[in-house]
Amino acid sequence: MTQEGFKRKLTAILSADAVGYSRLMAEDEAATVKTIAAYREIMTSLIKQHRGRVVDSPGDNVLAEFSSVVDAVQCAVAVQNEIQTRNAELAKYRRMEFRIGINLGDVIDEDDRIYGDGVNIAARLESLADPGGICVSKTAFDQIETKLPLGYEYLGEQSVKNIPKPVGAYRVLMKPDAAGKVIGEKRFLGRYSRRTAMAAIIILVIVAGGLIGWNIYLQQSKKVEPASVDKIAYPLPDKPSIAVLPFDNMSDDPKQEYFSDGITENIIMALSKTPKLFVIARNSSFTYKDKPVKVQQVAEELGVRCILEGSVQKTDNRVRITAQLIDALDGKHLWAERYDRNLSDIFAIQDELTIKIISALQVKLTEGESSLGVGTDNIDAYLKYLQARKQGQKLSKENNALRIKLAEEAIALDPEYADAYLEIGSAHLTDIWYSSSDLSKQLLEQAELNVKKAISLRADHAEARALLGHIYLFKRQFDEAIAEGERAVAMAPNSAPVHAWLAFSLECVGRPEEALSLFEKAMRFSPISDSWYLAMLGYCYFDMGQYEEAISAFKRFLDLSPGEPLTIASLAASYSMLGREEEARAAVAEVLRIDPKFSVEAQRKKSLYKNPEDVKNLYGAQLKAGLPE
């Protein structure tokens, strides 16, 4: 195979990543951007001083290379010491720490960029480092063991994602009293003693296996380091709390990812219906998908005690699911299990898995709380539905059409599959975004028909109730919208989107204080929130006359979803209400730059506000700001 055009080289790679960056951005984007810019400048300067070069710096990550491992590690130590000094000047909750991973490996060098396993391993090692710490590979350690006044702790052979062989890893100990020490490393003298030791280890493993049986993770995974209570971003709930990380797709076919994602989502939805638990929403859990994160990092950033992680392997008519539940505060495994069964048993596996999680969290279910099924016993219909749901996460007209087609195929296989009807109803509502106003009424009717069909098949379907409430809101049937929303919240007391849809209805009927409380609750269930939650916070604050808070919320939304003209128009209105006319005019100019045909009257016609006074306040302020009527 030709590699013409590619240049390979051996280089030392440094990968640094900010800890808790999403939480910091959610709390104060301006301050976080200022801090990351300052710290990136510090790192760039120190990298140059140590004869390295910055290769890339996307978001909160910095990737650099050095010709010498010694230079790379000395630079990393200097970076961590300087950032520790700078952090001391900040409030504790505003401090930004970094994890750094260093590897010596072969890379492809193309157009001043580097690629390959050497880079990937550095990124994986970064996730093994403590906040403010450094982790190096065995290949890097061999170059620096006796050359620097540092100590090292051997972490063992680490299985890292997308790397076929385990990677030896060492934690760098930077305190002066650790210099020259290598903790935890086992060394064997001579070939004979090495073989003897390996034989002894094998025998011990076999004996242990016979005594305690197979245990999925306690044999395979490294010791889980406890999360720090001081670093947890939110107060822990007063009941068992859990985040379910996306299960890894271990199948040979990457296209099977819809299956592993679907199982994760079903577990989250089942747990969210249990009022005795606190469950992080899917959208926040899935931000960690395909990222090398530690259990304690997730617990600290999402503000929960327990983490569930696992994997799914689907081959032909067999499925293997592994899962472990970890108490992140003490690092203990609460429960672990492996299921290796026929694919047709997938429904029973998911029910059993969910119930065992709840039991491990020491929660007792009542009879009404124990209905956890996926809504069909037809495996082919279930697979079609999971594929449809996956398409629904890719917002485009084409994906939406495929979403409807797959859901219809699921219904053909099982005409009483409530979730498939709900998927079609949701798709029709999404289609309204891409269609003319002439088609909107017809699409709304189709959405209502399918969602009501789902409810007729499963009266306790919280998501269907919430979506029906949203449909009623579009139809300006405000009492019905709120009634359905309240039913949905009662059925799924841990669901972020269910709370958010009810909050939206309450805001539209002129009850912003109640709406604000529900949006804040939704954002606690989903700390890494959907951006539209932030926009709606802005409207709640505006209607409450708290214009400074409205401006902050609108800005946070626009940081995540820049260029949205309606929100910029509302930002202009907020500035105008505070008499900040120069900023209001700048916002108006930005609206008209993005949408030259923008008019206040067009937005008023689309408004879902029930009360004329609320309409007058918002759109009157937009006119006052200078937007064209």
FIRO-544996 format. One record per residue (C-alpha): x, y, z. Coordinates in steps of 0.5 Angstrom, whole numbers, padded with zeros to 4 digits, always signed. Layout:
! FIRO-544996
XYZ ...
This chain:
! FIRO-544996
+0000+0000+0000 +0003+0007-0002 +0004+0012+0003 +0006+0017-0002 +0005+0024+0001 +0006+0022+0008 +0012+0024+0013 +0012+0020+0019 +0016+0021+0025 +0017+0020+0032 +0015+0025+0037 +0013+0027+0044 +0006+0029+0044 +0003+0033+0050 -0005+0034+0050 -0008+0038+0055 -0016+0039+0057 -0019+0043+0062 -0023+0040+0067 -0031+0042+0068 -0031+0047+0062 -0038+0045+0060 -0040+0047+0067 -0036+0053+0067 -0039+0056+0061 -0046+0054+0063 -0045+0059+0069 -0041+0065+0066 -0039+0064+0059 -0035+0071+0059 -0031+0070+0065 -0030+0063+0062 -0028+0065+0055 -0023+0070+0059 -0020+0065+0063 -0019+0060+0058 -0016+0065+0053 -0011+0067+0058 -0009+0060+0060 -0008+0058+0053 -0003+0064+0052 +0001+0062+0058 +0001+0055+0055 +0003+0057+0048 +0009+0061+0051 +0011+0056+0056 +0011+0051+0050 +0015+0055+0046 +0020+0056+0052 +0021+0049+0052 +0022+0048+0045 +0016+0045+0043 +0010+0048+0038 +0003+0048+0039 -0001+0044+0033 -0008+0045+0035 -0012+0049+0040 -0019+0047+0039 -0024+0049+0045 -0021+0047+0051 -0016+0043+0049 -0009+0044+0047 -0004+0039+0043 +0003+0040+0042 +0009+0037+0040 +0016+0036+0042 +0023+0033+0040 +0025+0031+0047 +0020+0028+0052 +0024+0031+0057 +0022+0038+0054 +0015+0036+0054 +0015+0034+0061 +0019+0040+0064 +0014+0044+0060 +0008+0040+0063 +0010+0041+0070 +0011+0049+0069 +0004+0049+0066 +0001+0046+0072 +0005+0050+0077 +0004+0057+0073 -0004+0055+0073 -0004+0053+0080 -0001+0060+0082 -0006+0064+0077 -0012+0059+0080 -0010+0062+0087 -0013+0069+0085 -0020+0066+0083 -0026+0064+0087 -0026+0057+0088 -0032+0056+0084 -0029+0060+0078 -0022+0056+0078 -0020+0052+0071 -0015+0046+0072 -0012+0042+0066 -0011+0035+0065 -0004+0033+0061 -0003+0027+0058 +0004+0026+0054 +0006+0020+0050 +0012+0018+0045 +0010+0015+0039 +0010+0015+0031 +0006+0020+0028 +0004+0022+0021 +0006+0029+0019 +0002+0033+0014 +0001+0040+0013 +0004+0042+0020 -0001+0037+0023 +0000+0031+0026 -0005+0024+0026 -0005+0017+0029 -0005+0013+0035 +0001+0017+0038 -0004+0023+0038 -0010+0018+0041 -0006+0015+0046 -0004+0022+0049 -0011+0024+0049 -0013+0018+0053 -0007+0019+0058 -0010+0026+0059 -0016+0023+0062 -0012+0018+0067 -0009+0025+0070 -0012+0028+0076 -0014+0035+0075 -0008+0039+0075 -0004+0033+0074 +0000+0029+0069 +0000+0022+0066 +0005+0019+0061 +0006+0013+0057 +0011+0008+0058 +0015+0010+0052 +0015+0017+0055 +0017+0014+0062 +0023+0010+0059 +0026+0017+0057 +0025+0021+0063 +0026+0016+0069 +0032+0018+0072 +0033+0025+0068 +0028+0029+0072 +0027+0031+0079 +0020+0028+0079 +0017+0022+0082 +0012+0017+0078 +0006+0012+0080 +0005+0006+0076 -0002+0006+0074 -0001-0001+0070 -0003-0003+0063 -0009+0001+0061 -0014-0001+0056 -0016+0005+0052 -0021+0006+0047 -0019+0005+0040 -0012+0003+0041 -0012-0005+0040 -0006-0006+0046 -0006-0004+0053 -0002+0002+0054 +0003+0003+0060 +0001+0009+0064 +0005+0013+0070 +0002+0019+0074 +0008+0024+0075 +0009+0026+0082 +0011+0033+0082 +0012+0034+0090 +0020+0035+0092 +0019+0029+0097 +0017+0025+0091 +0023+0026+0087 +0027+0019+0085 +0021+0015+0087 +0017+0010+0083 +0011+0007+0086 +0007+0001+0085 +0012-0002+0079 +0013-0009+0080 +0020-0011+0077 +0023-0018+0076 +0030-0020+0076 +0032-0025+0070 +0028-0029+0065 +0027-0035+0070 +0024-0031+0075 +0019-0027+0070 +0017-0034+0068 +0016-0037+0075 +0012-0030+0077 +0008-0030+0071 +0006-0038+0072 +0004-0036+0079 +0000-0031+0077 -0004-0035+0072 -0005-0040+0077 -0007-0035+0082 -0012-0032+0077 -0015-0039+0076 -0016-0041+0083 -0019-0034+0085 -0024-0035+0079 -0026-0042+0082 -0027-0039+0089 -0031-0032+0087 -0033-0034+0080 -0033-0029+0074 -0034-0022+0076 -0035-0017+0069 -0031-0011+0072 -0028-0012+0078 -0023-0017+0074 -0022-0012+0068 -0022-0005+0070 -0018-0001+0074 -0019+0002+0081 -0024+0007+0081 -0021+0014+0084 -0027+0017+0088 -0030+0024+0086 -0028+0030+0091 -0034+0033+0094 -0031+0039+0094 -0031+0039+0086 -0038+0037+0085 -0041+0043+0081 -0048+0042+0084 -0051+0040+0091 -0052+0033+0091 -0060+0031+0091 -0063+0028+0097 -0064+0022+0094 -0060+0017+0090 -0057+0020+0084 -0055+0017+0077 -0052+0019+0071 -0052+0013+0065 -0046+0014+0060 -0047+0012+0053 -0046+0004+0053 -0040+0003+0048 -0041+0000+0041 -0037-0007+0041 -0040-0009+0035 -0035-0010+0029 -0040-0006+0025 -0040+0002+0027 -0047+0002+0024 -0050-0002+0030 -0049+0004+0034 -0056+0006+0034 -0057-0001+0038 -0052+0001+0044 -0055+0008+0044 -0062+0006+0044 -0061+0001+0050 -0058+0007+0054 -0063+0012+0052 -0069+0006+0054 -0065+0005+0061 -0065+0013+0062 -0072+0013+0061 -0074+0008+0065 -0070+0010+0071 -0073+0017+0070 -0080+0015+0071 -0078+0013+0079 -0079+0019+0083 -0075+0016+0089 -0069+0017+0084 -0065+0023+0081 -0063+0022+0074 -0059+0026+0069 -0062+0027+0062 -0060+0024+0056 -0057+0030+0053 -0052+0031+0058 -0050+0024+0059 -0049+0023+0051 -0044+0029+0051 -0039+0024+0054 -0040+0020+0048 -0033+0017+0045 -0029+0021+0050 -0024+0018+0055 -0027+0021+0061 -0026+0018+0069 -0032+0016+0073 -0030+0022+0078 -0030+0027+0073 -0037+0026+0070 -0040+0025+0078 -0036+0032+0079 -0039+0036+0073 -0046+0033+0073 -0047+0033+0081 -0049+0026+0082 -0046+0020+0086 -0047+0014+0082 -0045+0013+0075 -0047+0007+0070 -0043+0005+0064 -0043-0001+0060 -0042-0004+0053 -0046-0008+0048 -0044-0013+0043 -0049-0015+0037 -0047-0020+0033 -0053-0024+0028 -0058-0027+0033 -0054-0026+0040 -0053-0020+0044 -0048-0019+0050 -0049-0013+0055 -0044-0011+0060 -0045-0006+0066 -0043-0004+0072 -0045+0001+0077 -0040+0005+0081 -0041+0010+0087 -0036+0015+0085 -0036+0018+0092 -0032+0012+0095 -0030+0009+0088 -0034+0002+0090 -0037-0002+0085 -0044-0003+0087 -0046-0008+0082 -0044-0011+0076 -0047-0016+0071 -0046-0019+0064 -0051-0022+0060 -0050-0026+0054 -0056-0028+0051 -0061-0029+0044 -0062-0022+0041 -0070-0024+0042 -0068-0023+0050 -0066-0016+0049 -0073-0014+0053 -0072-0018+0059 -0065-0016+0059 -0067-0009+0059 -0072-0010+0065 -0068-0014+0069 -0062-0009+0068 -0066-0003+0070 -0069-0007+0076 -0062-0009+0079 -0060-0002+0078 -0065+0001+0082 -0064-0005+0087 -0057-0003+0088 -0059+0004+0089 -0063+0001+0095 -0069+0004+0092 -0076+0000+0093 -0081+0000+0087 -0088+0000+0089 -0093-0004+0084 -0094+0002+0080 -0087+0004+0079 -0085-0003+0076 -0087-0002+0069 -0081-0002+0065 -0082-0005+0058 -0080-0002+0052 -0087-0003+0049 -0087-0009+0044 -0084-0016+0044 -0083-0016+0036 -0075-0015+0036 -0075-0013+0029 -0080-0007+0030 -0076-0005+0036 -0070-0005+0032 -0073-0001+0026 -0076+0004+0032 -0069+0005+0035 -0066+0006+0028 -0072+0012+0027 -0070+0015+0033 -0063+0015+0031 -0065+0019+0025 -0069+0024+0029 -0063+0026+0033 -0060+0029+0026 -0064+0035+0024 -0066+0035+0017 -0072+0034+0012 -0068+0028+0009 -0067+0025+0016 -0074+0026+0018 -0077+0023+0012 -0073+0017+0013 -0075+0017+0021 -0082+0017+0019 -0081+0011+0014 -0077+0007+0019 -0083+0008+0024 -0088+0006+0019 -0084+0000+0018 -0084-0001+0026 -0092+0000+0026 -0093-0005+0020 -0089-0011+0024 -0093-0009+0031 -0099-0004+0030 -0100-0003+0037 -0093+0000+0038 -0094+0006+0042 -0087+0009+0041 -0087+0008+0034 -0093+0012+0033 -0090+0018+0038 -0084+0018+0033 -0088+0019+0027 -0092+0025+0031 -0085+0028+0033 -0083+0028+0026 -0089+0031+0024 -0088+0037+0029 -0081+0037+0027 -0083+0038+0019 -0087+0044+0021 -0080+0048+0021 -0078+0046+0014 -0085+0047+0011 -0089+0053+0009 -0095+0056+0013 -0100+0053+0009 -0098+0046+0011 -0097+0047+0018 -0104+0046+0020 -0104+0039+0016 -0098+0037+0019 -0100+0039+0026 -0106+0035+0025 -0102+0029+0023 -0098+0030+0029 -0104+0030+0034 -0107+0024+0031 -0101+0020+0032 -0099+0022+0039 -0106+0021+0041 -0106+0014+0038 -0099+0013+0042 -0103+0015+0048 -0109+0010+0047 -0104+0004+0047 -0100+0007+0053 -0104+0012+0057 -0098+0012+0062 -0093+0015+0056 -0090+0021+0059 -0087+0023+0053 -0093+0023+0049 -0097+0027+0054 -0092+0032+0054 -0092+0032+0046 -0099+0033+0046 -0099+0039+0051 -0094+0042+0046 -0099+0041+0040 -0105+0044+0044 -0100+0050+0045 -0099+0051+0038 -0107+0050+0037 -0108+0055+0043 -0112+0050+0047 -0108+0053+0053 -0112+0049+0059 -0111+0043+0055 -0103+0044+0054 -0102+0045+0062 -0106+0039+0064 -0103+0034+0059 -0096+0037+0061 -0098+0036+0069 -0100+0029+0067 -0093+0028+0064 -0089+0031+0070 -0093+0026+0075 -0091+0020+0070 -0084+0022+0069 -0081+0026+0075 -0074+0026+0073 -0075+0028+0066 -0072+0034+0063 -0075+0035+0057 -0082+0033+0060 -0081+0039+0065 -0079+0044+0060 -0085+0043+0055 -0089+0044+0061 -0085+0050+0063 -0086+0053+0056 -0093+0052+0056 -0093+0056+0063 -0089+0062+0060 -0094+0062+0054 -0100+0063+0059 -0097+0069+0063 -0094+0065+0069 -0087+0066+0068 -0085+0065+0076 -0087+0058+0075 -0084+0057+0068 -0077+0059+0071 -0077+0054+0077 -0079+0048+0072 -0074+0051+0067 -0069+0051+0073 -0071+0044+0075 -0070+0041+0068 -0063+0044+0067 -0061+0041+0074 -0063+0034+0071 -0059+0036+0064 -0053+0041+0067 -0050+0041+0060 -0057+0043+0057 -0061+0044+0051 -0059+0051+0049 -0067+0053+0048 -0067+0052+0055 -0063+0058+0056 -0067+0062+0051 -0073+0061+0055 -0070+0063+0061 -0069+0069+0058 -0076+0070+0056 -0078+0068+0063 -0074+0074+0066 -0076+0079+0061 -0084+0078+0063 -0082+0078+0070 -0078+0085+0069 -0071+0082+0071 -0068+0085+0064 -0061+0084+0067 -0062+0077+0068 -0066+0076+0061 -0060+0079+0058 -0055+0074+0061 -0059+0068+0059 -0060+0071+0052 -0053+0071+0051 -0051+0064+0054 -0056+0062+0049 -0053+0066+0043 -0046+0063+0045 -0049+0056+0044 -0053+0058+0038 -0050+0064+0035 -0054+0068+0029 -0061+0066+0032 -0065+0073+0030 -0071+0072+0034 -0067+0071+0040 -0062+0077+0038 -0069+0081+0037 -0071+0080+0044 -0064+0081+0047 -0065+0088+0044 -0071+0089+0047 -0068+0088+0054 -0063+0093+0053 -0068+0098+0051 -0072+0097+0057 -0066+0098+0061 -0064+0105+0057 -0058+0102+0054 -0059+0104+0047 -0053+0104+0044 -0053+0096+0045 -0060+0096+0043 -0058+0099+0036 -0052+0094+0035 -0057+0088+0037 -0062+0091+0032 -0057+0092+0026 -0054+0084+0028 -0062+0082+0027 -0062+0086+0020 -0056+0083+0018 -0058+0076+0019 -0065+0077+0016 -0066+0083+0012 -0074+0082+0012 -0074+0081+0019 -0081+0085+0022 -0084+0085+0029 -0091+0084+0026 -0089+0077+0023 -0086+0075+0030 -0092+0077+0033 -0097+0073+0029 -0093+0067+0030 -0093+0068+0038 -0096+0063+0042 -0097+0068+0048 -0104+0068+0051 -0104+0075+0054 -0105+0081+0050 -0101+0085+0055 -0095+0080+0055 -0095+0080+0047 -0095+0088+0048 -0089+0088+0053 -0084+0084+0049 -0086+0086+0042 -0087+0093+0044 -0080+0093+0047 -0077+0090+0040 -0080+0096+0036 -0077+0101+0042 -0071+0098+0040 -0071+0100+0033 -0073+0094+0030 -0078+0095+0024 -0085+0094+0025 
